[in-house]
Every structure is written in structure tokens, then in C-alpha cells.
């Protein structure tokens, strides 16, 4: 388990173990398992003087705990346990700045258990307690998120050495406490739930609270400005998000519960969700339902309602395939380029939800729409560094009745010219991207597969499923070359490449 990187200098090692220079010299020779020093990973190449060797603080601290001579200076929860111990006792719930906690009195002092998987919760809590000169709490544990050898994995930080985190065993804490320790699934790990627990208490049944995305979608679904299809789409996605959270809790309980059932003396699941109240129903997927959802999200994407902006932003991250556009793309706005030629047909418009998601965090000059594909387009202001840019979503398909593919132009993305004089950004699905050149071992099969389909039918809705196996080898090889920006590949060049057979291995 990787806990964290804390490196100690020679002077800090001597201070931790309370040895002098001679004692340090003796350690390196007497103990064959003494952690090996290493070069300081934080030393910069331009630092004037070498920083000297350093030691992995976690490894050294745990080594000390297992070495009789230095055991009293090593990690508290890594030290061998004494045979005779008094039963521990539960000191109750605590609200802390680092998350909900329960305190346990043991023979070695008070162990604070933080019921959070925050990456630095135990460290921050131990540092704060050490600054307060708290001598009662000897160590702080927090959850690591997965399962260790004896129960939920733990990170521990001792208040005597609040810089050094190490892995602790759930079973060690149980042995010190002398009774089972409660565990809560992540989405039920809330103060109002945890504070209800006492040793021997019944399992608490708690609600799975709605997260922000679900709340935003349900609020938007109540907006009377949206039609039936849009409200259905919003509600359905909210229900999907809700169900996923409920299923996550159920799965977590099952995984940790199965582990706990092997040794019922170590862990008790202290809270469960209300299974009778969930899940909220969602629409079963079929062609009719898909049509309703796609229609609904199209209405939302072209709406100017503030609720539509928030909902579209959520859909982009959660289920972009329902939206009426493909991959986000940005290209430099320069005269004489294929992008400038394309921009001549764009028409100025008022911004929609789709425009708002394109423009997020940008200084916008004008909002446009492509009249042939209905794709939203944004032109940013010239900021002096990167210059102005065109921001747009790639179309999912090109308009029918527009001739054949005449050529492909490579300029920041893949562009299509047609035999009737039109220019389009190449269509692309939301989860893919179009590129060319050496991809450090990753070949541009997406671009090759899209162009292969458009050569046969310009208006064909694009699919990129299994593009890595379906893209013609010759086209993939052509797009794998390091073409200059603005390179134009004619239809003849593309067809010839497509007909090139793969090289047979001998």
C-alpha cells in the first residue's frame, strides 16, 4: 500500500532514534535490515549543494517498531502487542475539522478513528493535535478506501511523529480496543449517522442523500419552459445518477460485509441504506425511449434557460452520447486556413446551453451556429498569447445531398471538403478524437475509420466502435505520418491508401 512520501535527513533520523553520529554509524553496520538511504528525490538539478542521502520515513519508522532497541521510538500501531491488556472502551463520537471520528481508550492511550478516506486527514489531524500538545491521543487513523489483511485498510499517524504516515492493521486496533469496531459505507459516513452508534447498537438505516447533479437535474425537470421530452430526459438522468449511488452503497456493503463475515469479531457494519425505498425507476432502453431521450436532450442543448446550461454540462460528463453533438474541438483562428474558409458560412446567433458549455471560462467574441449541421460554434477573443480560437462540437454526421468527399485537410483536427465546395469539421463521437501523426505507439485509427466511412457515404452517421480493428491498414498508415499543419490529402490519395494491403509478416 502506498501511504505517502516523507523523507528524513541524517540529522532527522538521529533525532527520531535519539542516536549521535557514532550511533548512526553503528546502526548502518549492526542492522542488515536497516533501511537503505537514497538520493533526495526533491533535490533540484540547479541546487548548489548536494542535500545528502535521505531515508524513507515510513520504512524507517516501521523498522524501528520491529526492532527491540528502538521499539519505543517506532510506529505505535506497528509495535508488537503485549500479552496482558486491559479491555478498551468507547469514548464516543467526535466532530472534527477532518471528518467524523470515534475515540477509543486503550492501554497505549486514545486511538482516534477518522471515518473518512480523505488523503491527508490523518496527517492533518495528528499535526493539529501535536500543536495543541495533546498527550492523550497517541495516534490517528483514517480509512484508505480498500480492504487490508485484517479488515478495512487504515492509514495511521502518531501524534509523537505527525509527519510520518504508515499503514496500520484494522486487527491491531481491534486487539487494542478489545471489541469489534464499526465501519460505515462511504455515502453513509455522515456525522448524523455515525453519532448514533454505540457498542451493541442496532444497525442504523439511513437515506442515500442526493448529490448535486441529481438535485440540479430534478430542479430543471420542474421548469415549465421545457417540453415533455426534455423533462423526461432530465428526470431519467437524475434517476440513473440516484440509482448508481444506491448501487454503490449496496456493492460496498456486500464487499466489506463478505470480508467481515469471515471474522465477525473484528468489524460490524453500522449503517445500511433503505433498500425498500430504492431504486427509483428509470426508462428501459429501447428505440422509442432512445428517441424520446435524444429529442429531449436536443431541446435542452438549444435552450437558453439557465437550467439548460447546468443540465447540459452534467450530461456532457455523465452521458454525452445523448447530446446532439460530438467531440469538443478547438482550432486556431488564422486567415488563409481551412478553418477560416469554413467560418465564412457560420451565422451569428444568441447563445444556447451548448454555446455556454463551449465558452465556459473563455473570453468570448461572438456566438455562431453552422447552418448546415446545426453545430454551435464560439470564437474567443484574441488574448495575445495563443490568439483567437474557434471552439465547437464536432458533428455526428454530415448533411446529405452534398456530393462526395473531395479531400481531407489536416489543421488542428481533421477537415472534410466536398465535391460541391463545402467544408466541414470531420464528424466524431463524443468519446473519441481525431488526430494524425506518431502517437507514441497509439495509431490514429479513429481518423482512418471516419474517413473510410465517408469515402463511401458522405452523410453516413459515424460509428467509431472497434475503430482499432476496423480501420484500413493503409489509411491508418497514411494518418500515422507526421503531416504538416494544413496538409491536404486528395480523394485519390485516400483511396489509394485504403487499397494498400497490409504488410505480411514473413
C-alpha positions as semicolon CSV with decimal commas, in nm:
position;residue;x (nm);y (nm);z (nm)
1;X;0,000;0,000;0,000
2;X;0,141;0,343;-0,091
3;X;0,081;0,576;0,202
4;X;0,288;0,884;0,131
5;X;0,639;1,015;0,083
6;X;0,816;1,151;0,391
7;X;1,193;1,168;0,365
8;X;1,420;1,216;0,663
9;X;1,771;1,360;0,657
10;X;2,052;1,201;0,854
11;X;2,002;1,456;1,131
12;X;1,628;1,382;1,141
13;X;1,693;1,007;1,161
14;X;1,931;1,066;1,451
15;X;1,669;1,281;1,625
16;X;1,395;1,019;1,572
17;X;1,606;0,735;1,709
18;X;1,792;0,955;1,962
19;X;2,137;0,847;1,849
20;X;2,451;1,050;1,779
21;X;2,687;1,033;1,485
22;X;2,860;0,726;1,623
23;X;2,525;0,560;1,694
24;X;2,422;0,625;1,335
25;X;2,745;0,472;1,210
26;X;2,678;0,168;1,432
27;X;2,321;0,128;1,301
28;X;2,435;0,107;0,941
29;X;2,669;-0,177;1,029
30;X;2,485;-0,363;1,303
31;X;2,142;-0,397;1,139
32;X;2,140;-0,559;0,799
33;X;1,769;-0,473;0,760
34;X;1,821;-0,105;0,837
35;X;1,650;0,094;0,558
36;X;1,889;0,186;0,279
37;X;1,941;0,560;0,224
38;X;1,864;0,708;-0,115
39;X;1,918;1,026;-0,310
40;X;1,685;1,308;-0,219
41;X;1,406;1,294;-0,482
42;X;1,322;1,659;-0,416
43;X;1,671;1,790;-0,486
44;X;1,664;2,010;-0,794
45;X;1,936;1,992;-1,056
46;X;2,026;2,358;-1,006
47;X;2,060;2,339;-0,625
48;X;2,418;2,449;-0,545
49;X;2,498;2,181;-0,286
50;X;2,402;1,815;-0,258
51;X;2,130;1,765;0,001
52;X;2,285;1,439;0,116
53;X;2,118;1,100;0,147
54;X;1,768;1,068;0,287
55;X;1,565;0,782;0,434
56;X;1,208;0,680;0,364
57;X;1,039;0,799;0,683
58;X;0,762;0,538;0,676
59;X;1,003;0,248;0,621
60;X;1,236;0,373;0,896
61;X;0,953;0,432;1,143
62;X;0,812;0,084;1,088
63;X;1,162;-0,069;1,107
64;X;1,212;0,090;1,446
65;X;0,881;-0,052;1,573
66;X;1,000;-0,404;1,495
67;X;1,348;-0,362;1,644
68;X;1,368;-0,421;2,024
69;X;1,629;-0,149;2,076
70;X;1,417;0,122;1,913
71;X;1,066;-0,017;1,950
72;X;0,960;0,264;2,182
73;X;1,051;0,515;1,910
74;X;0,880;0,335;1,622
75;X;0,530;0,339;1,479
76;X;0,283;0,292;1,764
77;X;0,047;0,053;1,582
78;X;0,334;-0,147;1,430
79;X;0,485;-0,240;1,769
80;X;0,430;-0,595;1,900
81;X;0,133;-0,609;2,138
82;X;0,185;-0,711;2,497
83;X;0,015;-1,029;2,614
84;X;-0,174;-0,871;2,904
85;X;-0,407;-0,587;2,810
86;X;-0,698;-0,420;2,981
87;X;-1,020;-0,406;2,777
88;X;-1,056;-0,077;2,593
89;X;-1,366;0,138;2,595
90;X;-1,556;0,352;2,352
91;X;-1,524;0,721;2,438
92;X;-1,792;0,830;2,195
93;X;-1,835;1,031;1,879
94;X;-1,634;1,344;1,798
95;X;-1,689;1,619;1,542
96;X;-1,350;1,719;1,399
97;X;-1,233;1,954;1,122
98;X;-1,107;1,643;0,942
99;X;-1,428;1,440;0,946
100;X;-1,646;1,243;1,188
101;X;-1,447;1,045;1,443
102;X;-1,482;0,794;1,725
103;X;-1,233;0,778;2,011
104;X;-1,121;0,459;2,183
105;X;-0,933;0,434;2,511
106;X;-0,670;0,159;2,512
107;X;-0,362;0,054;2,709
108;X;-0,140;0,260;2,481
109;X;-0,358;0,572;2,502
110;X;-0,650;0,704;2,299
111;X;-0,682;0,599;1,936
112;X;-0,886;0,836;1,723
113;X;-1,059;0,675;1,425
114;X;-1,149;0,920;1,148
115;X;-1,428;0,780;0,933
116;X;-1,310;0,935;0,608
117;X;-1,092;0,841;0,313
118;X;-0,952;1,194;0,285
119;X;-0,596;1,155;0,157
120;X;-0,435;1,369;0,427
121;X;-0,697;1,354;0,703
122;X;-0,489;1,153;0,949
123;X;-0,180;1,365;0,886
124;X;-0,366;1,693;0,929
125;X;-0,540;1,573;1,243
126;X;-0,218;1,447;1,401
127;X;-0,037;1,770;1,320
128;X;-0,317;1,970;1,485
129;X;-0,319;1,752;1,796
130;X;0,059;1,773;1,826
131;X;0,042;2,153;1,800
132;X;-0,211;2,151;2,084
133;X;0,030;1,936;2,291
134;X;-0,242;1,674;2,319
135;X;-0,083;1,389;2,515
136;X;-0,397;1,179;2,544
137;X;-0,449;1,085;2,178
138;X;-0,147;0,881;2,070
139;X;-0,244;0,803;1,713
140;X;-0,500;0,898;1,449
141;X;-0,630;0,650;1,191
142;X;-0,825;0,718;0,876
143;X;-0,964;0,487;0,609
144;X;-0,762;0,412;0,299
145;X;-1,066;0,301;0,098
146;X;-0,995;-0,064;0,027
147;X;-0,961;-0,383;0,229
148;X;-0,646;-0,476;0,416
149;X;-0,535;-0,811;0,554
150;X;-0,747;-0,789;0,870
151;X;-1,027;-0,551;0,774
152;X;-1,068;-0,209;0,615
153;X;-0,728;-0,064;0,524
154;X;-0,605;0,212;0,755
155;X;-0,360;0,498;0,743
156;X;-0,214;0,588;1,083
157;X;-0,021;0,893;1,202
158;X;0,114;0,915;1,557
159;X;0,095;1,248;1,736
160;X;0,456;1,197;1,850
161;X;0,569;1,193;1,484
162;X;0,293;1,378;1,297
163;X;0,492;1,400;0,972
164;X;0,507;1,024;0,914
165;X;0,209;0,821;0,789
166;X;0,212;0,443;0,781
167;X;-0,018;0,151;0,715
168;X;-0,198;0,014;1,021
169;X;-0,389;-0,308;1,057
170;X;-0,757;-0,297;1,147
171;X;-0,698;-0,612;1,351
172;X;-0,433;-0,439;1,562
173;X;-0,676;-0,163;1,658
174;X;-0,942;-0,427;1,737
175;X;-0,697;-0,614;1,960
176;X;-0,614;-0,295;2,149
177;X;-0,980;-0,190;2,179
178;X;-1,090;-0,540;2,275
179;X;-1,416;-0,534;2,078
180;X;-1,549;-0,503;1,726
181;X;-1,508;-0,167;1,556
182;X;-1,784;-0,010;1,344
183;X;-1,750;0,067;0,974
184;X;-1,981;0,277;0,757
185;X;-2,012;0,271;0,375
186;X;-1,883;0,587;0,212
187;X;-2,214;0,758;0,127
188;X;-2,350;0,692;0,478
189;X;-2,035;0,817;0,650
190;X;-2,210;1,126;0,782
191;X;-2,199;1,282;1,132
192;X;-2,573;1,243;1,198
193;X;-2,545;0,872;1,116
194;X;-2,216;0,794;1,290
195;X;-2,303;0,968;1,617
196;X;-2,596;0,728;1,667
197;X;-2,365;0,432;1,713
198;X;-2,275;0,278;2,048
199;X;-2,132;-0,070;2,117
200;X;-2,415;-0,319;2,074
201;X;-2,638;-0,073;1,886
202;X;-2,869;-0,186;1,609
203;X;-2,771;-0,116;1,250
204;X;-2,888;0,233;1,152
205;X;-3,099;0,259;0,837
206;X;-3,005;0,584;0,663
207;X;-3,102;0,757;0,341
208;X;-2,862;0,789;0,050
209;X;-2,862;1,165;0,004
210;X;-2,898;1,317;-0,340
211;X;-2,578;1,461;-0,480
212;X;-2,559;1,799;-0,656
213;X;-2,601;1,665;-1,012
214;X;-2,921;1,483;-0,922
215;X;-3,058;1,789;-0,743
216;X;-2,980;2,017;-1,039
217;X;-3,145;1,782;-1,288
218;X;-3,460;1,742;-1,080
219;X;-3,488;2,117;-1,037
220;X;-3,452;2,163;-1,413
221;X;-3,719;1,896;-1,475
222;X;-3,966;2,116;-1,285
223;X;-3,905;2,409;-1,521
224;X;-4,231;2,463;-1,718
225;X;-4,033;2,610;-2,007
226;X;-3,927;2,258;-2,108
227;X;-4,146;2,021;-2,303
228;X;-4,243;1,668;-2,205
229;X;-3,946;1,502;-2,377
230;X;-3,696;1,736;-2,210
231;X;-3,847;1,687;-1,864
232;X;-3,847;1,311;-1,921
233;X;-3,480;1,318;-2,022
234;X;-3,384;1,527;-1,718
235;X;-3,575;1,305;-1,475
236;X;-3,438;0,988;-1,628
237;X;-3,076;1,100;-1,591
238;X;-3,141;1,212;-1,233
239;X;-3,283;0,867;-1,158
240;X;-2,982;0,699;-1,317
241;X;-2,744;0,901;-1,101
242;X;-2,955;0,823;-0,795
243;X;-2,961;0,452;-0,871
244;X;-2,586;0,443;-0,924
245;X;-2,527;0,592;-0,580
246;X;-2,762;0,339;-0,420
247;X;-2,595;0,055;-0,607
248;X;-2,253;0,182;-0,495
249;X;-2,362;0,164;-0,130
250;X;-2,508;-0,185;-0,176
251;X;-2,192;-0,305;-0,351
252;X;-1,965;-0,159;-0,084
253;X;-2,169;-0,322;0,192
254;X;-2,156;-0,656;0,014
255;X;-1,778;-0,642;-0,042
256;X;-1,686;-0,534;0,311
257;X;-1,964;-0,745;0,462
258;X;-1,831;-1,058;0,294
259;X;-1,490;-0,983;0,437
260;X;-1,633;-0,917;0,784
261;X;-1,832;-1,240;0,783
262;X;-1,509;-1,439;0,779
263;X;-1,417;-1,297;1,119
264;X;-1,719;-1,150;1,297
265;X;-1,512;-1,035;1,594
266;X;-1,337;-0,757;1,402
267;X;-1,589;-0,538;1,220
268;X;-1,957;-0,451;1,232
269;X;-2,140;-0,270;0,951
270;X;-2,301;0,012;1,145
271;X;-2,540;0,152;0,882
272;X;-2,730;0,037;0,576
273;X;-2,934;0,218;0,315
274;X;-3,311;0,187;0,299
275;X;-3,331;-0,082;0,031
276;X;-3,714;-0,072;0,030
277;X;-3,715;0,288;-0,090
278;X;-3,484;0,231;-0,386
279;X;-3,408;0,223;-0,665
280;X;-3,610;0,489;-0,836
281;X;-3,732;0,357;-1,171
282;X;-3,568;0,454;-1,496
283;X;-3,686;0,408;-1,852
284;X;-3,597;0,074;-2,005
285;X;-3,378;0,130;-2,309
286;X;-3,534;0,062;-2,649
287;X;-3,560;0,252;-2,975
288;X;-3,867;0,452;-2,869
289;X;-3,712;0,550;-2,536
290;X;-3,385;0,646;-2,705
291;X;-3,579;0,870;-2,945
292;X;-3,753;1,044;-2,654
293;X;-3,426;1,097;-2,465
294;X;-3,238;1,222;-2,771
295;X;-3,526;1,457;-2,857
296;X;-3,537;1,582;-2,500
297;X;-3,163;1,650;-2,480
298;X;-3,167;1,825;-2,816
299;X;-3,432;2,062;-2,679
300;X;-3,221;2,122;-2,368
301;X;-2,898;2,180;-2,563
302;X;-3,053;2,452;-2,783
303;X;-3,238;2,618;-2,495
304;X;-3,129;2,950;-2,345
305;X;-3,267;2,862;-1,999
306;X;-3,009;2,874;-1,714
307;X;-3,139;2,533;-1,604
308;X;-3,049;2,401;-1,951
309;X;-2,690;2,519;-1,918
310;X;-2,639;2,335;-1,590
311;X;-2,812;2,022;-1,721
312;X;-2,612;2,015;-2,045
313;X;-2,288;2,048;-1,851
314;X;-2,389;1,746;-1,638
315;X;-2,486;1,542;-1,943
316;X;-2,151;1,613;-2,108
317;X;-1,979;1,445;-1,817
318;X;-2,231;1,171;-1,746
319;X;-2,381;1,053;-2,075
320;X;-2,261;1,267;-2,369
321;X;-2,390;1,017;-2,624
322;X;-2,742;1,151;-2,560
323;X;-2,645;1,501;-2,675
324;X;-2,681;1,607;-3,039
325;X;-2,312;1,671;-3,097
326;X;-1,974;1,502;-3,085
327;X;-1,625;1,575;-2,955
328;X;-1,527;1,920;-2,821
329;X;-1,273;2,069;-3,059
330;X;-1,068;2,386;-3,066
331;X;-0,864;2,523;-3,358
332;X;-0,659;2,836;-3,410
333;X;-0,839;3,119;-3,587
334;X;-0,598;3,225;-3,863
335;X;-0,656;3,374;-4,205
336;X;-0,595;3,155;-4,504
337;X;-0,663;2,830;-4,321
338;X;-0,931;2,570;-4,377
339;X;-1,096;2,686;-4,054
340;X;-1,122;3,041;-4,187
341;X;-1,280;2,908;-4,508
342;X;-1,535;2,710;-4,302
343;X;-1,614;3,009;-4,083
344;X;-1,748;3,213;-4,377
345;X;-2,075;3,022;-4,375
346;X;-2,133;3,046;-3,998
347;X;-2,419;3,267;-3,885
348;X;-2,424;3,481;-3,573
349;X;-2,679;3,375;-3,311
350;X;-2,779;3,418;-2,948
351;X;-2,606;3,174;-2,714
352;X;-2,770;2,846;-2,615
353;X;-2,685;2,597;-2,341
354;X;-2,445;2,424;-2,582
355;X;-2,269;2,756;-2,650
356;X;-2,239;2,817;-2,276
357;X;-2,063;2,485;-2,221
358;X;-1,823;2,563;-2,507
359;X;-1,747;2,908;-2,372
360;X;-1,703;2,815;-2,008
361;X;-1,406;3,005;-1,866
362;X;-1,324;3,171;-2,201
363;X;-1,336;3,530;-2,320
364;X;-1,593;3,510;-2,599
365;X;-1,605;3,737;-2,901
366;X;-1,909;3,601;-3,094
367;X;-2,153;3,306;-3,086
368;X;-2,231;3,125;-3,411
369;X;-2,416;2,827;-3,550
370;X;-2,324;2,618;-3,853
371;X;-2,638;2,634;-4,072
372;X;-2,559;2,301;-4,243
373;X;-2,502;2,089;-3,930
374;X;-2,666;2,300;-3,655
375;X;-2,344;2,271;-3,453
376;X;-2,280;2,552;-3,201
377;X;-1,958;2,748;-3,253
378;X;-1,779;3,006;-3,039
379;X;-1,498;3,242;-3,136
380;X;-1,281;3,352;-2,847
381;X;-1,117;3,690;-2,816
382;X;-0,752;3,731;-2,909
383;X;-0,574;3,708;-2,574
384;X;-0,232;3,789;-2,719
385;X;-0,073;3,457;-2,627
386;X;-0,246;3,180;-2,817
387;X;-0,456;3,416;-3,026
388;X;-0,825;3,375;-3,104
389;X;-0,970;3,026;-3,137
390;X;-1,272;2,854;-3,283
391;X;-1,445;2,632;-3,028
392;X;-1,707;2,385;-3,144
393;X;-1,852;2,040;-3,108
394;X;-1,782;1,807;-3,398
395;X;-2,094;1,699;-3,588
396;X;-2,214;1,341;-3,553
397;X;-2,287;1,324;-3,926
398;X;-2,254;1,545;-4,233
399;X;-2,559;1,672;-4,424
400;X;-2,700;1,453;-4,700
401;X;-2,706;1,552;-5,067
402;X;-2,375;1,736;-5,060
403;X;-2,169;1,547;-5,313
404;X;-1,876;1,324;-5,226
405;X;-1,568;1,356;-5,011
406;X;-1,318;1,551;-5,221
407;X;-1,025;1,575;-4,979
408;X;-0,914;1,576;-4,617
409;X;-0,728;1,875;-4,472
410;X;-0,524;1,840;-4,152
411;X;-0,538;2,156;-3,943
412;X;-0,558;2,107;-3,564
413;X;-0,821;1,844;-3,642
414;X;-0,944;1,657;-3,949
415;X;-1,148;1,859;-4,201
416;X;-1,359;1,732;-4,492
417;X;-1,401;1,912;-4,824
418;X;-1,677;1,801;-5,060
419;X;-1,713;1,794;-5,436
420;X;-1,976;2,071;-5,417
421;X;-1,736;2,310;-5,245
422;X;-1,835;2,274;-4,880
423;X;-1,602;2,240;-4,580
424;X;-1,685;2,057;-4,259
425;X;-1,507;1,952;-3,944
426;X;-1,497;1,572;-3,970
427;X;-1,772;1,403;-3,769
428;X;-1,666;1,239;-3,445
429;X;-1,839;1,075;-3,149
430;X;-1,814;1,239;-2,804
431;X;-1,576;0,987;-2,653
432;X;-1,319;0,986;-2,933
433;X;-1,085;1,233;-3,100
434;X;-0,939;1,281;-3,446
435;X;-0,565;1,329;-3,489
436;X;-0,271;1,229;-3,701
437;X;0,100;1,165;-3,659
438;X;0,301;0,949;-3,425
439;X;0,100;0,895;-3,108
440;X;0,384;0,737;-2,907
441;X;0,269;0,392;-3,009
442;X;-0,102;0,481;-3,040
443;X;-0,204;0,488;-3,406
444;X;-0,469;0,732;-3,539
445;X;-0,724;0,465;-3,623
446;X;-1,013;0,697;-3,536
447;X;-0,935;0,936;-3,821
448;X;-0,872;0,648;-4,061
449;X;-1,201;0,480;-3,970
450;X;-1,406;0,801;-4,008
451;X;-1,254;0,884;-4,348
452;X;-1,304;0,526;-4,464
453;X;-1,677;0,554;-4,394
454;X;-1,712;0,898;-4,553
455;X;-1,540;0,787;-4,873
456;X;-1,834;0,551;-4,930
457;X;-2,118;0,768;-4,797
458;X;-2,064;1,130;-4,700
459;X;-2,387;1,151;-4,499
460;X;-2,338;0,825;-4,311
461;X;-2,380;0,857;-3,932
462;X;-2,036;0,786;-3,791
463;X;-1,956;0,492;-3,570
464;X;-1,617;0,454;-3,406
465;X;-1,685;0,122;-3,240
466;X;-1,385;-0,109;-3,274
467;X;-1,204;0,150;-3,486
468;X;-0,869;-0,001;-3,388
469;X;-0,956;-0,322;-3,572
470;X;-1,182;-0,191;-3,848
471;X;-0,974;0,100;-3,981
472;X;-0,800;0,007;-4,308
473;X;-0,430;-0,050;-4,256
474;X;-0,331;0,173;-4,548
475;X;-0,537;0,469;-4,427
476;X;-0,409;0,425;-4,075
477;X;-0,055;0,429;-4,207
478;X;-0,127;0,747;-4,405
479;X;-0,261;0,928;-4,099
480;X;0,024;0,795;-3,889
481;X;0,267;1,011;-4,089
482;X;0,382;1,346;-3,947
483;X;0,192;1,571;-4,189
484;X;0,237;1,947;-4,159
485;X;-0,050;2,168;-4,048
486;X;-0,266;2,246;-4,349
487;X;-0,172;1,933;-4,546
488;X;-0,443;1,834;-4,796
489;X;-0,494;1,468;-4,885
490;X;-0,692;1,427;-5,206
491;X;-0,962;1,169;-5,266
492;X;-0,725;0,982;-5,498
493;X;-0,458;0,974;-5,227
494;X;-0,707;0,847;-4,971
495;X;-0,850;0,579;-5,199
496;X;-0,503;0,461;-5,295
497;X;-0,405;0,437;-4,928
498;X;-0,722;0,246;-4,849
499;X;-0,638;-0,009;-5,118
500;X;-0,284;-0,063;-4,989
501;X;-0,270;-0,415;-4,847
502;X;-0,116;-0,475;-4,505
503;X;0,244;-0,581;-4,493
504;X;0,258;-0,955;-4,441
505;X;0,493;-1,086;-4,178
506;X;0,736;-1,345;-4,309
